[in-house]
Amino acid sequence: MENKIPEVISKIQTTQGAHVFYLTEQTAAYINNALTVHFFDNFHLYWQKGDFLPSTIIDYFQETVDHLPSGGQCYRTWGHIEWGTQQGLEKELLSYEKKIKQLVSKHHLIAVCAYDAFRVEQHLQEKLGV
């Protein structure tokens, strides 16, 4: 499976969407892999200071990835982005995405930042590269 990861990543990057079908013959390895998944409440992270503050989130993300073992493993993240007020949101989201992109590149991660399309205005979606 490890040999196929770069191929899968390449396909994901060149499509408009992706569906992953994971088939394994090594059930013990699959279970061990599943047990390495770490979950945290995105509301707790995004609302620690009362609203969406990129610096708080970036610090947490940086601290988390700094403690990951580096043995050739592939790390993936998925975050559903939450915020309260729209005031000043555009500047904050653009700053956040820029910093996350730098961290992802630095640590060779695969990261998904998920947004509610109804809450992100069209012009901001375009600036974010959607």
Rosetta constraint file for C-alpha pairs under 8 A:
AtomPair CA 1 CA 5 HARMONIC 6.71 0.50
AtomPair CA 3 CA 7 HARMONIC 7.91 0.50
AtomPair CA 4 CA 8 HARMONIC 6.19 0.50
AtomPair CA 5 CA 9 HARMONIC 6.07 0.50
AtomPair CA 6 CA 10 HARMONIC 6.10 0.50
AtomPair CA 7 CA 11 HARMONIC 6.32 0.50
AtomPair CA 8 CA 12 HARMONIC 6.19 0.50
AtomPair CA 9 CA 13 HARMONIC 6.22 0.50
AtomPair CA 10 CA 14 HARMONIC 6.49 0.50
AtomPair CA 11 CA 15 HARMONIC 6.39 0.50
AtomPair CA 12 CA 16 HARMONIC 7.94 0.50
AtomPair CA 12 CA 17 HARMONIC 6.96 0.50
AtomPair CA 12 CA 18 HARMONIC 5.84 0.50
AtomPair CA 24 CA 30 HARMONIC 7.06 0.50
AtomPair CA 26 CA 30 HARMONIC 6.24 0.50
AtomPair CA 27 CA 31 HARMONIC 6.12 0.50
AtomPair CA 28 CA 32 HARMONIC 6.10 0.50
AtomPair CA 29 CA 33 HARMONIC 6.06 0.50
AtomPair CA 30 CA 34 HARMONIC 6.12 0.50
AtomPair CA 31 CA 35 HARMONIC 6.14 0.50
AtomPair CA 32 CA 36 HARMONIC 6.67 0.50
AtomPair CA 33 CA 37 HARMONIC 7.28 0.50
AtomPair CA 40 CA 44 HARMONIC 7.98 0.50
AtomPair CA 41 CA 45 HARMONIC 6.67 0.50
AtomPair CA 42 CA 46 HARMONIC 6.01 0.50
AtomPair CA 42 CA 79 HARMONIC 6.97 0.50
AtomPair CA 42 CA 80 HARMONIC 6.80 0.50
AtomPair CA 42 CA 81 HARMONIC 7.60 0.50
AtomPair CA 42 CA 82 HARMONIC 7.73 0.50
AtomPair CA 43 CA 47 HARMONIC 5.64 0.50
AtomPair CA 43 CA 82 HARMONIC 7.10 0.50
AtomPair CA 44 CA 48 HARMONIC 5.80 0.50
AtomPair CA 45 CA 57 HARMONIC 6.66 0.50
AtomPair CA 46 CA 50 HARMONIC 7.84 0.50
AtomPair CA 46 CA 51 HARMONIC 6.38 0.50
AtomPair CA 46 CA 52 HARMONIC 5.29 0.50
AtomPair CA 46 CA 53 HARMONIC 7.03 0.50
AtomPair CA 46 CA 56 HARMONIC 7.96 0.50
AtomPair CA 46 CA 57 HARMONIC 6.73 0.50
AtomPair CA 46 CA 81 HARMONIC 7.62 0.50
AtomPair CA 46 CA 82 HARMONIC 6.36 0.50
AtomPair CA 46 CA 83 HARMONIC 7.10 0.50
AtomPair CA 47 CA 51 HARMONIC 4.96 0.50
AtomPair CA 47 CA 52 HARMONIC 6.36 0.50
AtomPair CA 47 CA 83 HARMONIC 7.87 0.50
AtomPair CA 49 CA 53 HARMONIC 7.33 0.50
AtomPair CA 49 CA 56 HARMONIC 7.95 0.50
AtomPair CA 51 CA 83 HARMONIC 5.80 0.50
AtomPair CA 51 CA 84 HARMONIC 5.77 0.50
AtomPair CA 51 CA 85 HARMONIC 7.78 0.50
AtomPair CA 52 CA 82 HARMONIC 6.71 0.50
AtomPair CA 52 CA 83 HARMONIC 4.79 0.50
AtomPair CA 52 CA 84 HARMONIC 6.91 0.50
AtomPair CA 53 CA 57 HARMONIC 6.59 0.50
AtomPair CA 53 CA 92 HARMONIC 7.45 0.50
AtomPair CA 54 CA 58 HARMONIC 5.86 0.50
AtomPair CA 54 CA 92 HARMONIC 6.58 0.50
AtomPair CA 54 CA 93 HARMONIC 7.61 0.50
AtomPair CA 54 CA 95 HARMONIC 7.38 0.50
AtomPair CA 54 CA 96 HARMONIC 5.21 0.50
AtomPair CA 55 CA 59 HARMONIC 6.01 0.50
AtomPair CA 55 CA 96 HARMONIC 7.83 0.50
AtomPair CA 56 CA 60 HARMONIC 6.27 0.50
AtomPair CA 57 CA 61 HARMONIC 6.04 0.50
AtomPair CA 58 CA 62 HARMONIC 5.90 0.50
AtomPair CA 58 CA 96 HARMONIC 7.52 0.50
AtomPair CA 58 CA 99 HARMONIC 7.29 0.50
AtomPair CA 58 CA 100 HARMONIC 7.01 0.50
AtomPair CA 59 CA 63 HARMONIC 6.08 0.50
AtomPair CA 60 CA 64 HARMONIC 6.11 0.50
AtomPair CA 61 CA 65 HARMONIC 6.20 0.50
AtomPair CA 62 CA 66 HARMONIC 5.96 0.50
AtomPair CA 62 CA 103 HARMONIC 7.31 0.50
AtomPair CA 63 CA 67 HARMONIC 6.64 0.50
AtomPair CA 64 CA 68 HARMONIC 6.91 0.50
AtomPair CA 65 CA 107 HARMONIC 7.50 0.50
AtomPair CA 69 CA 73 HARMONIC 7.98 0.50
AtomPair CA 74 CA 108 HARMONIC 7.81 0.50
AtomPair CA 74 CA 109 HARMONIC 6.80 0.50
AtomPair CA 74 CA 110 HARMONIC 7.90 0.50
AtomPair CA 75 CA 108 HARMONIC 7.86 0.50
AtomPair CA 75 CA 109 HARMONIC 5.36 0.50
AtomPair CA 75 CA 110 HARMONIC 6.43 0.50
AtomPair CA 76 CA 109 HARMONIC 5.75 0.50
AtomPair CA 76 CA 110 HARMONIC 4.63 0.50
AtomPair CA 76 CA 111 HARMONIC 5.61 0.50
AtomPair CA 77 CA 109 HARMONIC 7.54 0.50
AtomPair CA 77 CA 110 HARMONIC 6.31 0.50
AtomPair CA 77 CA 111 HARMONIC 4.62 0.50
AtomPair CA 77 CA 112 HARMONIC 6.11 0.50
AtomPair CA 78 CA 111 HARMONIC 5.83 0.50
AtomPair CA 78 CA 112 HARMONIC 4.66 0.50
AtomPair CA 78 CA 113 HARMONIC 6.06 0.50
AtomPair CA 78 CA 114 HARMONIC 7.31 0.50
AtomPair CA 79 CA 111 HARMONIC 7.97 0.50
AtomPair CA 79 CA 112 HARMONIC 6.24 0.50
AtomPair CA 79 CA 113 HARMONIC 5.06 0.50
AtomPair CA 79 CA 114 HARMONIC 5.94 0.50
AtomPair CA 80 CA 113 HARMONIC 6.01 0.50
AtomPair CA 80 CA 114 HARMONIC 4.57 0.50
AtomPair CA 80 CA 115 HARMONIC 6.02 0.50
AtomPair CA 81 CA 113 HARMONIC 6.55 0.50
AtomPair CA 81 CA 114 HARMONIC 5.93 0.50
AtomPair CA 81 CA 115 HARMONIC 5.54 0.50
AtomPair CA 81 CA 116 HARMONIC 7.96 0.50
AtomPair CA 82 CA 115 HARMONIC 7.65 0.50
AtomPair CA 85 CA 89 HARMONIC 7.28 0.50
AtomPair CA 86 CA 90 HARMONIC 7.89 0.50
AtomPair CA 88 CA 92 HARMONIC 6.51 0.50
AtomPair CA 89 CA 93 HARMONIC 5.96 0.50
AtomPair CA 90 CA 94 HARMONIC 6.15 0.50
AtomPair CA 90 CA 124 HARMONIC 6.66 0.50
AtomPair CA 91 CA 95 HARMONIC 6.13 0.50
AtomPair CA 92 CA 96 HARMONIC 5.99 0.50
AtomPair CA 93 CA 97 HARMONIC 6.03 0.50
AtomPair CA 94 CA 98 HARMONIC 6.18 0.50
AtomPair CA 94 CA 127 HARMONIC 7.82 0.50
AtomPair CA 94 CA 128 HARMONIC 6.82 0.50
AtomPair CA 95 CA 99 HARMONIC 6.30 0.50
AtomPair CA 96 CA 100 HARMONIC 6.07 0.50
AtomPair CA 97 CA 101 HARMONIC 5.97 0.50
AtomPair CA 97 CA 128 HARMONIC 7.73 0.50
AtomPair CA 98 CA 102 HARMONIC 6.44 0.50
AtomPair CA 99 CA 103 HARMONIC 6.36 0.50
AtomPair CA 100 CA 104 HARMONIC 6.02 0.50
AtomPair CA 101 CA 105 HARMONIC 6.13 0.50
AtomPair CA 102 CA 106 HARMONIC 6.05 0.50
AtomPair CA 103 CA 107 HARMONIC 6.09 0.50
AtomPair CA 104 CA 108 HARMONIC 5.64 0.50
AtomPair CA 104 CA 109 HARMONIC 4.90 0.50
AtomPair CA 104 CA 110 HARMONIC 6.78 0.50
AtomPair CA 104 CA 111 HARMONIC 6.80 0.50
AtomPair CA 105 CA 109 HARMONIC 6.66 0.50
AtomPair CA 115 CA 119 HARMONIC 7.76 0.50
AtomPair CA 115 CA 120 HARMONIC 7.38 0.50
AtomPair CA 116 CA 120 HARMONIC 6.74 0.50
AtomPair CA 117 CA 121 HARMONIC 7.73 0.50
AtomPair CA 120 CA 124 HARMONIC 6.40 0.50
AtomPair CA 120 CA 125 HARMONIC 6.32 0.50
AtomPair CA 121 CA 125 HARMONIC 6.25 0.50
AtomPair CA 122 CA 126 HARMONIC 6.34 0.50
AtomPair CA 123 CA 127 HARMONIC 6.41 0.50
AtomPair CA 124 CA 128 HARMONIC 6.11 0.50
AtomPair CA 125 CA 129 HARMONIC 6.33 0.50
AtomPair CA 125 CA 130 HARMONIC 5.24 0.50
AtomPair CA 126 CA 130 HARMONIC 5.41 0.50
